[in-house]
Amino acid sequence: MDPDWDDLKVFLAVARGESLSEAGRLLRRDPATIGRRVARLEEAMGVALFTRSPAGYGLTEAGQRLLAHAEEVEAAVARGAEALRGARGQLSGQVRIGAPDGCATFVLPRVCAAIRAEHPELELQVIALPRVVNLSRREADFAITVSPPPAGRFTVQKIVDYHLHLVAHRRYLRRAPPLTRLADIAAHPVIGYIPDMIFDKELDYLSDLGVERVALASNAAAVQLGFLREGTGLGVAHDFALPFFPGLVKVLAEELRLTRSYFLVRHAGDRRNARLVRVGDLLAEGIRAEVVRLESLA
């Protein structure tokens, strides 16, 4: 028996979710039903597609071969649906974007609003996570990351460089010890990431400064900025976030200027999906322009 599209959707959900419960969540079906469908598909094809273990469902060699074909079918179905929807040149449907919280909070709102104004039938969802979104499990259609993924079947596009500086609130600086060189940082409380929750080495801003103790910490950049707004010390912040916090000013700007980059990551197979290609282009263009605009105001 050749699997139909509904069979392949179940297969893809289990392959990506690596468990019946996660596949059930993705498809909004009962996990027991998913399990029966998988067993029926394997019986009909005469081959095991998954290995079962306490850790979950892993693909067998046969399952890996089917995965590539199933993703091709998925892309073809998406292209057909887009061809029907796109007769008027309008984008529609749901697109999910995973992004670090700084980008999600300060950059993406204006970008997504502009895209929606041009394509009102498009549904954009932004997932702000203190980690890299898992594209392999289809947590999102796009991931905005601060470094390219080390492996996987992805298309990676550099979007833009952005910059960070050491900042503090004016209220704090009026009563703080002198701050004329980097060595003076040792006399100040520092705000930053929770050390053991830094999910990407590009976010480890403070180690190069010799800062070993963080007075106030969070895994979210927006919370760190909230601490800084309260006049509690020094911290490294995105230049593009500073226009949202008028009381924060750069300090030692000549001595410390960090440059990082945003990358747009998507499934390699999605390059054949015209709708996602267009959305990706709009996202990259919008993020690039918004970072430049906000940094010019900092």
Backbone as CSV, one residue per row, in Angstrom:
resi,resn,N_x,N_y,N_z,CA_x,CA_y,CA_z,C_x,C_y,C_z
1,MET,0.843,-1.196,0.000,0.000,0.000,0.000,0.878,1.247,0.000
2,ASP,0.558,2.185,-0.865,1.258,3.460,-0.846,0.592,4.365,0.172
3,PRO,1.371,5.059,1.014,0.762,5.943,2.014,0.113,7.150,1.359
4,ASP,-1.053,7.569,1.887,-1.668,8.792,1.392,-1.146,9.972,2.206
5,TRP,-1.627,11.184,1.873,-1.105,12.375,2.516,-1.408,12.381,4.016
6,ASP,-2.570,11.872,4.421,-2.885,11.840,5.845,-1.937,10.908,6.596
7,ASP,-1.590,9.760,5.965,-0.600,8.863,6.571,0.729,9.593,6.757
8,LEU,1.128,10.337,5.726,2.426,11.012,5.779,2.431,12.132,6.820
9,LYS,1.302,12.793,7.005,1.229,13.825,8.041,1.453,13.224,9.425
10,VAL,0.858,12.054,9.669,1.062,11.382,10.946,2.526,10.974,11.088
11,PHE,3.075,10.390,10.025,4.477,9.968,10.046,5.397,11.156,10.342
12,LEU,5.186,12.286,9.663,6.026,13.467,9.865,5.900,13.993,11.292
13,ALA,4.702,13.991,11.838,4.504,14.505,13.193,5.261,13.659,14.215
14,VAL,5.244,12.335,14.057,5.966,11.470,14.990,7.478,11.632,14.799
15,ALA,7.918,11.728,13.544,9.345,11.896,13.271,9.863,13.192,13.880
16,ARG,9.067,14.243,13.818,9.511,15.538,14.338,9.316,15.653,15.838
17,GLY,8.232,15.092,16.339,7.958,15.186,17.767,8.689,14.155,18.592
18,GLU,9.119,13.062,17.943,9.866,11.984,18.588,9.090,11.315,19.719
19,SER,7.770,11.508,19.732,6.915,10.823,20.696,5.485,10.896,20.204
20,LEU,4.643,9.974,20.664,3.232,9.982,20.282,2.512,11.176,20.892
21,SER,2.871,11.526,22.111,2.192,12.648,22.763,2.488,13.963,22.056
22,GLU,3.757,14.175,21.655,4.101,15.407,20.950,3.458,15.427,19.572
23,ALA,3.437,14.285,18.886,2.771,14.206,17.584,1.280,14.487,17.732
24,GLY,0.677,13.949,18.810,-0.737,14.225,19.047,-1.004,15.694,19.269
25,ARG,-0.077,16.357,19.971,-0.236,17.799,20.185,-0.146,18.565,18.877
26,LEU,0.827,18.182,18.033,0.999,18.873,16.761,-0.216,18.711,15.860
27,LEU,-0.804,17.519,15.872,-1.938,17.227,14.982,-3.292,17.404,15.656
28,ARG,-3.265,17.688,16.977,-4.498,17.822,17.754,-5.322,16.536,17.680
29,ARG,-4.626,15.436,17.887,-5.271,14.129,17.913,-4.820,13.377,19.156
30,ASP,-5.578,12.355,19.507,-5.248,11.539,20.659,-3.980,10.732,20.377
31,PRO,-3.009,10.701,21.316,-1.778,9.935,21.085,-2.023,8.467,20.781
32,ALA,-3.048,7.876,21.407,-3.339,6.466,21.135,-3.741,6.272,19.674
33,THR,-4.476,7.236,19.143,-4.860,7.172,17.727,-3.628,7.281,16.842
34,ILE,-2.717,8.176,17.215,-1.465,8.323,16.457,-0.699,7.005,16.455
35,GLY,-0.621,6.359,17.622,0.090,5.090,17.716,-0.510,4.022,16.820
36,ARG,-1.832,3.951,16.773,-2.490,2.961,15.907,-2.226,3.261,14.438
37,ARG,-2.223,4.545,14.094,-1.981,4.917,12.696,-0.561,4.545,12.278
38,VAL,0.409,4.766,13.173,1.795,4.412,12.865,1.925,2.906,12.682
39,ALA,1.342,2.160,13.614,1.419,0.696,13.519,0.767,0.200,12.233
40,ARG,-0.363,0.785,11.860,-1.053,0.377,10.631,-0.223,0.706,9.393
41,LEU,0.438,1.880,9.413,1.274,2.273,8.284,2.463,1.332,8.153
42,GLU,3.114,1.010,9.253,4.262,0.100,9.208,3.840,-1.289,8.732
43,GLU,2.675,-1.750,9.187,2.196,-3.069,8.763,1.899,-3.075,7.267
44,ALA,1.265,-2.015,6.779,0.912,-1.947,5.363,2.159,-1.870,4.486
45,MET,3.210,-1.175,4.969,4.426,-1.025,4.170,5.399,-2.177,4.379
46,GLY,5.141,-2.992,5.399,5.986,-4.152,5.629,7.367,-3.832,6.133
47,VAL,7.517,-2.707,6.823,8.832,-2.306,7.322,8.649,-1.430,8.550
48,ALA,9.569,-1.547,9.501,9.538,-0.686,10.685,10.077,0.698,10.326
49,LEU,9.329,1.731,10.664,9.734,3.106,10.382,10.355,3.783,11.603
50,PHE,10.057,3.241,12.793,10.541,3.843,14.031,11.104,2.766,14.955
51,THR,12.095,3.171,15.735,12.524,2.356,16.868,11.886,2.936,18.119
52,ARG,11.355,2.072,18.974,10.704,2.523,20.204,11.653,2.317,21.376
53,SER,11.738,3.316,22.236,12.568,3.217,23.428,11.982,4.146,24.481
54,PRO,12.443,4.038,25.734,11.953,4.970,26.760,12.207,6.430,26.409
55,ALA,13.210,6.673,25.566,13.517,8.056,25.169,12.565,8.582,24.108
56,GLY,11.801,7.689,23.462,10.856,8.136,22.449,10.960,7.341,21.171
57,TYR,10.507,7.943,20.100,10.471,7.314,18.781,11.600,7.869,17.916
58,GLY,12.487,6.986,17.450,13.559,7.384,16.542,13.355,6.733,15.186
59,LEU,13.807,7.391,14.157,13.635,6.861,12.804,14.595,5.706,12.534
60,THR,14.087,4.662,11.896,14.951,3.602,11.381,15.552,4.070,10.058
61,GLU,16.382,3.248,9.460,16.942,3.593,8.149,15.828,3.760,7.127
62,ALA,14.836,2.857,7.164,13.697,2.985,6.239,12.919,4.258,6.519
63,GLY,12.774,4.594,7.809,12.077,5.826,8.162,12.806,7.058,7.666
64,GLN,14.140,7.044,7.719,14.920,8.169,7.204,14.683,8.348,5.713
65,ARG,14.611,7.242,4.981,14.370,7.336,3.533,12.974,7.894,3.260
66,LEU,11.987,7.427,4.030,10.630,7.927,3.827,10.516,9.401,4.202
67,LEU,11.297,9.841,5.208,11.226,11.223,5.658,11.503,12.190,4.518
68,ALA,12.542,11.923,3.735,12.887,12.827,2.635,11.745,12.925,1.638
69,HIS,11.116,11.796,1.305,10.008,11.806,0.343,8.773,12.481,0.949
70,ALA,8.521,12.234,2.231,7.360,12.840,2.881,7.481,14.356,2.911
71,GLU,8.688,14.846,3.146,8.877,16.299,3.164,8.706,16.892,1.769
72,GLU,9.073,16.140,0.727,8.834,16.609,-0.637,7.340,16.712,-0.919
73,VAL,6.579,15.702,-0.465,5.127,15.744,-0.643,4.538,16.927,0.121
74,GLU,4.993,17.125,1.359,4.516,18.247,2.170,4.760,19.576,1.462
75,ALA,5.953,19.731,0.901,6.269,20.976,0.185,5.393,21.135,-1.048
76,ALA,5.121,20.032,-1.759,4.275,20.103,-2.950,2.851,20.487,-2.584
77,VAL,2.331,19.927,-1.491,0.980,20.285,-1.044,0.928,21.761,-0.673
78,ALA,1.968,22.234,0.027,2.004,23.653,0.414,2.070,24.557,-0.805
79,ARG,2.840,24.138,-1.822,2.920,24.952,-3.038,1.577,25.007,-3.744
80,GLY,0.874,23.876,-3.777,-0.440,23.864,-4.418,-1.421,24.755,-3.695
81,ALA,-1.416,24.692,-2.355,-2.317,25.538,-1.586,-1.990,27.010,-1.777
82,GLU,-0.689,27.316,-1.823,-0.280,28.706,-2.018,-0.678,29.210,-3.393
83,ALA,-0.595,28.350,-4.409,-0.991,28.753,-5.764,-2.460,29.130,-5.797
84,LEU,-3.292,28.404,-5.046,-4.717,28.718,-5.002,-4.980,30.008,-4.231
85,ARG,-4.212,30.227,-3.154,-4.427,31.417,-2.322,-3.812,32.669,-2.917
86,GLY,-2.778,32.486,-3.724,-1.960,33.636,-4.108,-2.315,34.277,-5.422
87,ALA,-3.515,34.008,-5.923,-3.883,34.578,-7.223,-3.852,36.100,-7.197
88,ARG,-4.143,36.697,-6.029,-4.162,38.166,-5.930,-2.837,38.708,-5.397
89,GLY,-1.829,37.837,-5.275,-0.538,38.297,-4.791,-0.496,38.489,-3.292
90,GLN,-1.557,38.077,-2.574,-1.615,38.233,-1.129,-1.128,36.968,-0.438
91,LEU,-0.356,37.160,0.624,0.068,36.035,1.446,-0.989,35.759,2.503
92,SER,-1.161,34.486,2.852,-2.137,34.124,3.867,-1.649,32.895,4.617
93,GLY,-2.410,32.488,5.621,-2.045,31.328,6.414,-1.184,31.692,7.604
94,GLN,-0.832,30.677,8.373,-0.079,30.865,9.614,1.420,30.681,9.384
95,VAL,2.202,31.589,9.946,3.661,31.482,9.926,4.159,31.742,11.340
96,ARG,4.994,30.829,11.838,5.497,30.936,13.205,6.993,31.239,13.165
97,ILE,7.403,32.225,13.981,8.778,32.703,13.996,9.339,32.567,15.409
98,GLY,10.427,31.850,15.555,11.111,31.769,16.843,12.260,32.760,16.877
99,ALA,12.412,33.463,17.993,13.446,34.502,18.066,13.910,34.688,19.499
100,PRO,15.167,35.122,19.695,15.612,35.513,21.042,14.730,36.639,21.560
101,ASP,14.590,36.737,22.867,13.585,37.669,23.390,13.905,39.124,23.082
102,GLY,15.193,39.479,22.977,15.516,40.864,22.642,14.994,41.246,21.270
103,CYS,15.232,40.399,20.297,14.729,40.637,18.947,13.205,40.586,18.926
104,ALA,12.634,39.595,19.616,11.178,39.443,19.630,10.490,40.639,20.280
105,THR,11.109,41.198,21.309,10.473,42.278,22.060,10.627,43.635,21.396
106,PHE,11.811,43.911,20.863,12.099,45.271,20.413,12.149,45.452,18.895
107,VAL,12.352,44.373,18.144,12.498,44.491,16.691,11.285,43.947,15.941
108,LEU,10.848,42.756,16.298,9.819,42.091,15.505,8.428,42.735,15.542
109,PRO,8.001,43.388,16.629,6.649,43.953,16.598,6.401,44.898,15.424
110,ARG,7.300,45.830,15.185,7.105,46.778,14.081,7.231,46.061,12.730
111,VAL,8.166,45.104,12.649,8.357,44.364,11.399,7.110,43.561,11.060
112,CYS,6.592,42.833,12.038,5.408,42.001,11.786,4.177,42.856,11.498
113,ALA,4.058,43.982,12.174,2.924,44.873,11.915,2.954,45.376,10.478
114,ALA,4.144,45.700,9.974,4.258,46.182,8.593,3.916,45.083,7.591
115,ILE,4.350,43.862,7.868,4.037,42.746,6.968,2.536,42.483,6.964
116,ARG,1.925,42.517,8.141,0.490,42.272,8.226,-0.315,43.377,7.551
117,ALA,0.178,44.600,7.602,-0.526,45.697,6.928,-0.573,45.461,5.423
118,GLU,0.483,44.849,4.897,0.544,44.561,3.458,-0.187,43.270,3.106
119,HIS,-0.235,42.339,4.057,-0.859,41.029,3.812,-1.784,40.701,4.983
120,PRO,-2.976,41.291,5.005,-3.865,41.152,6.166,-4.392,39.742,6.411
121,GLU,-4.263,38.853,5.444,-4.728,37.478,5.650,-3.630,36.579,6.223
122,LEU,-2.473,37.147,6.464,-1.360,36.394,7.022,-1.452,36.403,8.546
123,GLU,-1.241,35.250,9.163,-1.250,35.131,10.612,0.176,34.866,11.093
124,LEU,0.758,35.854,11.758,2.140,35.753,12.215,2.165,35.471,13.713
125,GLN,2.944,34.480,14.114,3.103,34.119,15.522,4.585,34.192,15.870
126,VAL,4.907,34.911,16.929,6.292,35.069,17.371,6.489,34.319,18.681
127,ILE,7.446,33.410,18.691,7.790,32.669,19.906,9.088,33.251,20.446
128,ALA,9.009,33.897,21.605,10.202,34.464,22.246,10.714,33.433,23.241
129,LEU,11.886,32.873,22.958,12.416,31.791,23.779,13.831,32.095,24.270
130,PRO,14.147,31.694,25.494,15.531,31.824,25.982,16.399,30.666,25.501
131,ARG,16.174,30.224,24.294,16.942,29.133,23.680,16.683,29.205,22.187
132,VAL,17.390,28.374,21.433,17.171,28.318,19.992,15.934,27.467,19.724
133,VAL,15.004,27.982,18.933,13.798,27.229,18.607,14.180,25.983,17.813
134,ASN,13.465,24.884,18.031,13.779,23.604,17.395,13.035,23.490,16.076
135,LEU,13.711,23.819,14.974,13.079,23.717,13.663,12.864,22.268,13.259
136,SER,13.739,21.377,13.673,13.608,19.976,13.285,12.293,19.390,13.778
137,ARG,11.810,19.883,14.906,10.535,19.423,15.437,9.390,20.324,15.024
138,ARG,9.653,21.217,14.073,8.634,22.115,13.535,7.991,22.972,14.619
139,GLU,8.799,23.409,15.594,8.288,24.371,16.557,7.976,25.695,15.861
140,ALA,8.648,25.940,14.764,8.438,27.183,14.029,8.819,26.977,12.576
141,ASP,8.392,27.925,11.734,8.779,27.905,10.320,10.127,28.585,10.114
142,PHE,10.403,29.592,10.933,11.660,30.336,10.866,12.250,30.448,12.258
143,ALA,13.561,30.470,12.328,14.254,30.782,13.577,15.206,31.933,13.317
144,ILE,15.150,32.926,14.175,16.133,34.005,14.149,17.145,33.673,15.235
145,THR,18.401,33.535,14.869,19.424,33.082,15.811,20.603,34.047,15.815
146,VAL,21.437,33.935,16.848,22.630,34.781,16.941,23.878,34.062,16.447
147,SER,23.728,32.804,16.041,24.815,32.083,15.385,24.188,31.023,14.494
148,PRO,24.835,30.653,13.397,24.262,29.645,12.511,24.217,28.283,13.192
149,PRO,23.238,27.439,12.873,23.190,26.103,13.472,24.398,25.276,13.049
150,PRO,24.931,24.455,13.953,26.127,23.685,13.619,25.876,22.561,12.625
151,ALA,24.629,22.089,12.536,24.337,20.968,11.645,22.845,20.957,11.362
152,GLY,22.455,20.124,10.384,21.045,19.978,10.066,20.742,20.409,8.644
153,ARG,19.552,20.045,8.190,19.124,20.368,6.820,18.411,21.712,6.834
154,PHE,19.213,22.781,6.921,18.662,24.124,7.027,19.263,25.042,5.967
155,THR,18.514,26.073,5.661,19.020,27.189,4.866,19.281,28.343,5.825
156,VAL,20.480,28.897,5.786,20.879,29.944,6.726,21.208,31.215,5.959
157,GLN,20.625,32.315,6.385,20.850,33.607,5.738,21.228,34.638,6.807
158,LYS,22.374,35.278,6.649,22.723,36.356,7.573,21.826,37.557,7.269
159,ILE,21.221,38.110,8.323,20.311,39.239,8.132,21.044,40.565,8.317
160,VAL,21.647,40.745,9.503,22.220,42.054,9.823,23.143,41.919,11.038
161,ASP,24.148,42.791,11.109,24.931,42.947,12.331,24.196,43.901,13.266
162,TYR,24.295,43.657,14.563,23.774,44.613,15.537,24.845,44.831,16.604
163,HIS,24.647,45.842,17.423,25.698,46.259,18.346,25.176,46.357,19.770
164,LEU,26.098,46.206,20.704,25.783,46.282,22.131,26.828,47.136,22.833
165,HIS,26.401,47.793,23.891,27.306,48.614,24.697,27.032,48.392,26.174
166,LEU,27.990,48.789,26.981,27.780,48.840,28.416,26.892,50.048,28.701
167,VAL,25.839,49.855,29.480,24.891,50.942,29.747,24.563,50.998,31.235
168,ALA,24.038,52.118,31.645,23.541,52.304,33.013,22.510,53.418,32.979
169,HIS,21.691,53.492,34.019,20.721,54.575,34.110,21.408,55.829,34.635
170,ARG,20.983,56.988,34.149,21.579,58.259,34.613,21.477,58.382,36.129
171,ARG,20.377,57.907,36.665,20.174,57.999,38.116,21.243,57.202,38.860
172,TYR,21.603,56.051,38.322,22.654,55.248,38.953,24.003,55.946,38.847
173,LEU,24.304,56.480,37.671,25.628,57.078,37.454,25.877,58.294,38.337
174,ARG,24.810,59.003,38.724,24.987,60.196,39.563,25.524,59.842,40.949
175,ARG,25.273,58.640,41.421,25.708,58.262,42.771,26.743,57.138,42.761
176,ALA,27.162,56.683,41.572,28.032,55.518,41.471,29.504,55.902,41.623
177,PRO,30.350,54.921,41.936,31.800,55.168,41.949,32.279,55.585,40.551
178,PRO,33.475,56.168,40.456,33.993,56.606,39.157,34.027,55.460,38.142
179,LEU,33.806,55.817,36.886,33.770,54.813,35.809,34.442,55.429,34.581
180,THR,35.770,55.335,34.543,36.529,55.953,33.462,37.287,54.950,32.610
181,ARG,37.382,53.704,33.073,38.070,52.657,32.315,37.425,51.311,32.651
182,LEU,37.680,50.310,31.820,37.031,49.015,31.986,37.333,48.385,33.345
183,ALA,38.529,48.619,33.857,38.889,48.041,35.151,37.980,48.529,36.270
184,ASP,37.367,49.710,36.089,36.492,50.264,37.126,35.202,49.467,37.287
185,ILE,34.890,48.619,36.314,33.650,47.838,36.393,33.617,46.997,37.658
186,ALA,34.776,46.570,38.140,34.846,45.714,39.325,34.210,46.363,40.550
187,ALA,34.112,47.695,40.572,33.546,48.391,41.728,32.041,48.587,41.605
188,HIS,31.431,48.035,40.562,30.005,48.264,40.295,29.238,46.943,40.265
189,PRO,27.979,46.952,40.720,27.132,45.777,40.512,26.815,45.626,39.028
190,VAL,26.841,44.390,38.549,26.649,44.112,37.125,25.391,43.285,36.927
191,ILE,24.632,43.647,35.909,23.415,42.919,35.517,23.724,42.130,34.262
192,GLY,23.260,40.892,34.179,23.541,40.089,32.988,22.711,38.821,32.955
193,TYR,23.162,37.880,32.122,22.481,36.591,31.996,22.824,35.690,33.179
194,ILE,21.909,34.782,33.527,22.210,33.731,34.491,23.297,32.862,33.868
195,PRO,24.462,32.757,34.474,25.608,32.126,33.807,25.332,30.734,33.252
196,ASP,24.643,29.886,34.020,24.449,28.513,33.548,23.238,28.363,32.641
197,MET,22.625,29.486,32.249,21.489,29.439,31.328,21.779,30.178,30.026
198,ILE,23.046,30.494,29.782,23.425,31.128,28.508,23.422,30.046,27.432
199,PHE,22.492,30.123,26.478,22.308,29.039,25.520,23.155,29.189,24.263
200,ASP,23.837,30.315,24.115,24.690,30.525,22.950,25.903,31.328,23.387
201,LYS,27.085,30.897,22.994,28.312,31.573,23.411,28.333,33.036,22.997
202,GLU,27.596,33.392,21.950,27.565,34.786,21.501,26.880,35.703,22.517
203,LEU,26.160,35.123,23.473,25.487,35.913,24.499,26.319,36.068,25.769
204,ASP,27.478,35.444,25.795,28.344,35.526,26.977,29.170,36.805,26.894
205,TYR,28.508,37.931,27.164,29.152,39.233,27.004,30.165,39.548,28.098
206,LEU,29.956,39.035,29.289,30.695,39.518,30.448,31.988,38.771,30.733
207,SER,32.144,37.565,30.193,33.340,36.791,30.533,34.620,37.491,30.077
208,ASP,34.562,38.150,28.911,35.752,38.857,28.425,36.120,40.051,29.303
209,LEU,35.158,40.528,30.106,35.428,41.658,30.991,35.924,41.195,32.351
210,GLY,36.013,39.879,32.532,36.470,39.352,33.807,35.424,39.422,34.895
211,VAL,34.152,39.595,34.516,33.071,39.656,35.504,32.700,38.234,35.901
212,GLU,32.885,37.907,37.161,32.613,36.558,37.652,31.321,36.474,38.448
213,ARG,30.838,37.579,38.919,29.631,37.579,39.750,28.631,38.572,39.174
214,VAL,27.411,38.099,38.960,26.351,38.952,38.427,25.394,39.278,39.571
215,ALA,25.240,40.558,39.848,24.430,40.975,40.999,22.953,40.693,40.785
216,LEU,22.458,41.014,39.615,21.081,40.727,39.225,21.141,40.050,37.863
217,ALA,20.414,38.960,37.712,20.530,38.190,36.477,19.167,37.691,36.015
218,SER,19.070,37.477,34.715,17.872,36.884,34.126,18.269,36.199,32.831
219,ASN,17.479,35.206,32.420,17.713,34.578,31.130,17.069,35.368,29.999
220,ALA,16.429,36.493,30.317,15.758,37.316,29.312,16.385,38.705,29.260
221,ALA,16.713,39.153,28.058,17.307,40.481,27.892,16.361,41.579,28.355
222,ALA,15.069,41.406,28.121,14.098,42.435,28.512,14.065,42.621,30.022
223,VAL,14.210,41.546,30.777,14.236,41.653,32.240,15.513,42.360,32.692
224,GLN,16.637,42.054,32.061,17.880,42.737,32.402,17.744,44.243,32.188
225,LEU,17.100,44.627,31.101,16.887,46.044,30.845,15.980,46.659,31.911
226,GLY,15.028,45.876,32.391,14.183,46.357,33.486,14.991,46.605,34.750
227,PHE,15.928,45.706,35.060,16.818,45.929,36.203,17.620,47.227,36.019
228,LEU,18.158,47.399,34.820,18.975,48.591,34.547,18.131,49.863,34.654
229,ARG,16.910,49.810,34.219,16.019,50.977,34.298,15.784,51.398,35.750
230,GLU,15.867,50.431,36.661,15.671,50.732,38.075,16.919,51.325,38.732
231,GLY,17.988,51.509,37.952,19.194,52.127,38.491,19.985,51.229,39.413
232,THR,20.054,49.933,39.061,20.681,48.962,39.961,22.126,48.641,39.617
233,GLY,22.646,49.157,38.506,24.029,48.854,38.163,24.301,48.992,36.685
234,LEU,25.335,48.275,36.221,25.769,48.303,34.834,25.350,47.010,34.140
235,GLY,25.210,47.089,32.827,24.926,45.880,32.063,25.175,46.107,30.585
236,VAL,25.325,45.030,29.847,25.492,45.102,28.397,24.114,45.004,27.756
237,ALA,23.807,45.939,26.875,22.475,45.983,26.280,22.568,46.225,24.771
238,HIS,21.535,45.754,24.072,21.429,45.996,22.631,21.224,47.489,22.367
239,ASP,21.950,48.022,21.416,21.712,49.417,21.027,20.274,49.617,20.560
240,PHE,19.709,48.614,19.866,18.362,48.798,19.319,17.284,48.826,20.411
241,ALA,17.619,48.420,21.626,16.648,48.475,22.720,16.661,49.820,23.448
242,LEU,17.734,50.591,23.321,17.887,51.810,24.114,16.807,52.857,23.847
243,PRO,16.289,53.011,22.611,15.214,53.997,22.432,13.966,53.716,23.269
244,PHE,13.794,52.489,23.738,12.639,52.150,24.562,12.885,52.455,26.042
245,PHE,14.132,52.834,26.389,14.502,53.112,27.778,15.265,54.433,27.827
246,PRO,14.559,55.552,27.790,15.225,56.864,27.667,16.238,57.174,28.750
247,GLY,16.090,56.601,29.944,17.022,56.915,31.015,18.347,56.194,30.936
248,LEU,18.448,55.192,30.055,19.688,54.428,29.934,20.645,55.112,28.966
249,VAL,21.928,55.160,29.357,22.942,55.787,28.502,24.140,54.850,28.379
250,LYS,24.861,54.971,27.288,26.075,54.189,27.085,27.196,54.724,27.971
251,VAL,27.993,53.816,28.501,29.179,54.219,29.259,30.390,53.484,28.689
252,LEU,31.529,54.127,28.743,32.771,53.557,28.199,32.561,53.078,26.759
253,ALA,31.840,53.875,25.980,31.469,53.456,24.626,32.679,53.249,23.721
254,GLU,33.740,53.989,23.949,34.935,53.826,23.125,35.713,52.566,23.491
255,GLU,35.616,52.173,24.749,36.374,51.009,25.220,35.648,49.683,24.951
256,LEU,34.315,49.720,24.906,33.555,48.477,24.743,32.432,48.669,23.734
257,ARG,32.565,48.002,22.605,31.503,47.985,21.582,31.484,46.583,20.991
258,LEU,30.412,45.859,21.241,30.299,44.488,20.777,29.460,44.430,19.508
259,THR,29.841,43.550,18.606,29.084,43.331,17.375,28.638,41.877,17.316
260,ARG,27.373,41.667,17.088,26.808,40.343,16.907,25.961,40.354,15.634
261,SER,25.462,39.205,15.247,24.690,39.099,14.007,23.417,38.303,14.243
262,TYR,22.403,38.617,13.454,21.188,37.807,13.404,21.181,37.001,12.107
263,PHE,20.770,35.751,12.221,20.644,34.857,11.075,19.207,34.381,10.975
264,LEU,18.730,34.237,9.755,17.405,33.669,9.509,17.607,32.228,9.072
265,VAL,17.050,31.302,9.840,17.235,29.876,9.601,15.884,29.272,9.257
266,ARG,15.856,28.437,8.222,14.616,27.770,7.828,14.930,26.362,7.338
267,HIS,13.917,25.536,7.214,14.099,24.196,6.673,14.571,24.292,5.223
268,ALA,15.537,23.466,4.869,16.050,23.487,3.498,14.937,23.205,2.493
269,GLY,14.030,22.313,2.830,12.953,21.967,1.909,11.983,23.104,1.654
270,ASP,11.945,24.100,2.553,10.996,25.201,2.390,11.396,26.180,1.303
271,ARG,12.585,26.010,0.733,12.974,26.916,-0.350,12.106,26.716,-1.591
272,ARG,11.365,25.606,-1.628,10.444,25.367,-2.744,9.037,25.868,-2.438
273,ASN,8.850,26.401,-1.249,7.550,26.926,-0.853,7.541,28.434,-1.097
274,ALA,6.834,28.854,-2.137,6.877,30.265,-2.547,6.389,31.192,-1.446
275,ARG,5.378,30.750,-0.695,4.836,31.594,0.369,5.885,31.842,1.454
276,LEU,6.550,30.773,1.908,7.554,30.942,2.950,8.783,31.685,2.448
277,VAL,9.115,31.512,1.181,10.232,32.274,0.613,9.923,33.768,0.678
278,ARG,8.702,34.136,0.308,8.317,35.557,0.340,8.287,36.093,1.763
279,VAL,7.720,35.308,2.688,7.691,35.749,4.080,9.116,35.905,4.615
280,GLY,9.996,34.960,4.286,11.385,35.051,4.721,12.063,36.303,4.198
281,ASP,11.815,36.626,2.939,12.395,37.844,2.363,11.883,39.086,3.091
282,LEU,10.581,39.114,3.377,10.004,40.263,4.074,10.554,40.384,5.496
283,LEU,10.718,39.246,6.171,11.280,39.270,7.518,12.711,39.792,7.519
284,ALA,13.531,39.250,6.627,14.933,39.662,6.586,15.053,41.150,6.270
285,GLU,14.292,41.597,5.278,14.333,43.013,4.897,13.850,43.897,6.049
286,GLY,12.761,43.481,6.699,12.199,44.282,7.778,13.101,44.335,8.996
287,ILE,13.679,43.191,9.386,14.572,43.164,10.550,15.800,44.023,10.295
288,ARG,16.355,43.900,9.095,17.544,44.691,8.750,17.240,46.194,8.875
289,ALA,16.126,46.618,8.321,15.779,48.034,8.349,15.463,48.512,9.761
290,GLU,14.794,47.671,10.550,14.401,48.090,11.898,15.593,48.180,12.832
291,VAL,16.539,47.262,12.727,17.745,47.348,13.555,18.513,48.625,13.229
292,VAL,18.667,48.918,11.958,19.377,50.142,11.558,18.636,51.383,12.072
293,ARG,17.323,51.383,11.936,16.533,52.553,12.392,16.675,52.761,13.893
294,LEU,16.513,51.697,14.669,16.566,51.838,16.124,17.976,52.197,16.601
295,GLU,18.992,51.621,15.980,20.362,51.949,16.397,20.678,53.412,16.097
296,SER,20.074,53.952,15.073,20.336,55.365,14.758,19.733,56.299,15.805
297,LEU,18.758,55.778,16.577,18.111,56.578,17.623,18.777,56.425,18.985
298,ALA,19.651,55.408,19.087,20.247,55.096,20.402,21.257,56.167,20.831
